[in-house]
Amino acid sequence: MTEPTILERRDAGVCTLTFNRPRAKNAFNEAMYGALADALAAAATDRSVRVVVLTGAGDAFCAGQDLSEMGPVEERDGPVGFDRLLDALSGHPKPLIAAVNGVGLGLGLTMLLHTDINYVATTARFKCPFVTLGVVPEAGSSFLLPRMLGRHATAELLLTARWLEADEAVALGLARAAVAPDRLLHVALETAHAIAKMPPEATQATKRLLKAADRPMVDAARRAEADAFRERLGSPENREAVAAFFEKRAPRWD
């Protein structure tokens, strides 16, 4: 029997969604995009759910797109379920809390720009590997990352694709706090349950106000990124990057 890619647990108004592909470092395939989008949609309309917590199974939070399950470059326009998932994240009416238990690559970082409160394990690490794959940023991150971290820090992270450690993620404002791994989920759930006790309509109205000013710019950034991504997908650099990944070698850019 196939294990579900998203595990769900509900308790006293808090819905915890766990990414459940630990052998793949919780990298997203098409089934997982759809499963998480469905779970978020269900939580959005269920009046008994006040807060949603996102975390990962095993020692990783999310390793981004699962390249090993993508078809040949020339046969695709990008992950089909990605936009649907992003809509579910960015437009979710209820507070979203992330408990980042390990590595966050690509989507594993950019989804944190759409959650409301992020806690990271002290062992968590992040990377935006888009340029190394010959493509461009996603998920409105070309607007939201500079908005959150500042332009210079964002440029360094995106253009060098270097690792970002947990303490620096907190210092830059990507996360609220770095927590010992064995206390991470407890801390996230403690905050979630505190919020769940608040008046739900006032809570959701407050979240809408916090996001309202940025919404037009986020939508514009997503459209521009999608256009640029389609242009880069299948380019010589992208083909070489994907080939190098599967062949386990360094890419050759000349």
N, C-alpha and C positions, 0 to 999 in steps of 0.2 A: 504494500500500500504506500502510495506517494505521500510524503510528509507535506503539510501545508507550508507555503513559503512565508505566510504571515500568521503568527500566533496571536490570539486575542484573549485578554483577561479583563473582566470588569469587576470593580469593587467600589461601592459607595460613591458612585458618580464619576469614577475615574476609569477610563478605557486604556489599557496598556497594549500597544501593538509592537510585537517583537519580530524583527527581520530574521527569517529562519532558513538561511542557507549557509550555515557556519563553515562547511567544507569549501565553499567558494568565497569565504570572507564576506558573506552577505552581499555579493555583487548582484545587481539587478538584471534579470532576464525579463522577457515579455510577460510571462505568467506573474512575476512578482510585481511589475508595474501595475498590472490590472488588479491583483489581489489587494495591494495597499490602497489604490484609488477606491476600490469597492469598500474596504473597511473604513476609510476616512469618510466616504459618503454616508455610510450607515451611521457612523457616530455623529455626523453633522445633523442628521434628522431625528435621532433618538433623544427624546426629551430627558431620559434618565442619565444620559452622558453629559457631564459638565466640562470635563477636561480630558485631553488625549495625551498620553505619554508614548514617545517613540524610543526604542532601544534595539540593540542587536543581540543575537544569540552567539555564544562562543566568545572569541577574543577580538572580534572586529565589529565595528558599527556598520559600515557599508563601504565596499571597495568600488563603488561606482557601477558603470555599465560592464556587464560580463561580456568581454570581447570574444571569448571562446564560443559563445552562443549566437554571435551575430553572423549573418550570411555574408557572401561576397560583397565587397564595397559597391560594385557597380549595380547591385540588385536592390539597394535600399536607399531610403531617404532619411535614415535615422530610426531610433527606437519608436515604434508606433505608439506605445503606451506612455511615453515620456510626458507629452503635453497634457494628457488626461490626468496623470499623477500630479503634475505641477499645478494644474488648475485646482485640484482637490486640496493641495497643501496651501497654496497662496490665498485661496478664497475660503479657507475653512473658517466657519463662524465662531468656533470655540477655541479656547486657549490650547496651544500645542507646546508641549515641553519635551525636549530631547535629553536623553540620558546616553551620552556618547561613550560607549564602553571600550572603544579601541580605535583602530585606524579608520579614517574618513577620507576616501579618495573621490575626487570629482563630485558626483551627486551626494556622496557622504559628507561633503562640506557644503555644497550649494543649497541643499535642503535646509540647512541650519539658518539660512538667510530668511526663511519663511516661517520658521517656528518662533515662538514668543519668548521662551526662556530656555537657555541651553546650559546644561551641566556636563562637564567632561571629566572622564577619569584622568588621573595624573599620568597614566600611561598612554593616553590618546595622542595620536599624531594625525596631521592633515596635509593634504597636497591637492593642488589643482593641476592635473597633468595634461591639460588641453593642448598646449603648444607642442608637447612631446608626442602627441598623437596627430599632429598636423591639422588640428581643428581649432575652434575658438571657444570662449566661455559660454555657459548655458544658464538657464533658470533665472535670468535677470541679474546675474552676478556682475555683469559689466557696469551696472548702476548700483546695486546693493552693496557690493564689496567696498567700493570707494566711499559710499555713504557711511558704512559702518567702521571701516578700518582706516580710511584716508587714502588719497590717491597714490602717494608714494609707496606705502606699504602694500597696497593692492598691486601696483605695477611690478614690484619686486616679486611678489608671490606668483603672479600669473606668468611673468616673462621668464623667470628662472625655474619655475615649477619645483621650488625647494620645499622641504618639509617644514611644517609649522608645529611646534611642540605645544603641549597643553597649557603650560604657564604663559607662553606668548599669546596663545589664543585668548586667554582671559585678559591679559594686559591690553590687547588690541580691541577688545570689546566683542569678540565673536561668542564668548561664553560668559556666564555669570560667575562660575567658580569651577576650580579644579578640585576633584574629590577623590579620596582613596578608592580604588576599584571596588573593594568589598562594601563600601558605603554609598556608592553612586546611585543605585536604583532607590535605595531608602531615602536619600536626600531629595531626589526628583519626585518621588511619590509623596513625600511629606509636603512639598510645595503644592503638588497637584491636589491633594486632599484639602489643604488650606483654601485653595481657590474654589474647590467644589462646594465649600460651605457658604460661599458668597452668593448674593442674589444673581441668578443666571442671566437675566435680561440686562442688568446693569453691567455685568462682566463682559457680555458679548458686545454691548454698545461701546464700552471702553476700548475693546480690541479693535472694533471698526474705526474708531477715531484715531487710534495709534497708527493705523495703516493707510488711512484715507488719503493723506497728502502725497504719499509716495506712489499710490496705485497707478496713475497715468504714466509716470516715468518707468515703473517696473514693466508695465504692459508694452511700452515703446521699446524698452531694452530687449524684452523677450522676442519681439518681432524682428528687430535688427539682428539679434543673435541667431535666430532661426534662419534668416536669409543668408547670413555669413556662413553658418554651419553647413547649409545645403551646398553652398559654393565650394567649401573646403572638402566636404565629404567626397571621396573618390579622386581628389587631387593627387599629383605625384607624391607630395609629402605625406599625405594621409595613407596612401597605398604602401609606401615604404615603411611608415611607422607600424602599421598593422602587420605587414610581412615580418618585420623585425621582431615584433611581439611573439608571433607564432613560431618563428625560427629561433627564438631565444638568443638574439644577437643584438649588437648595437646598431642603430639605424645609420644609414649613409645618406647625407643630405646633399652631396654634390653630384 
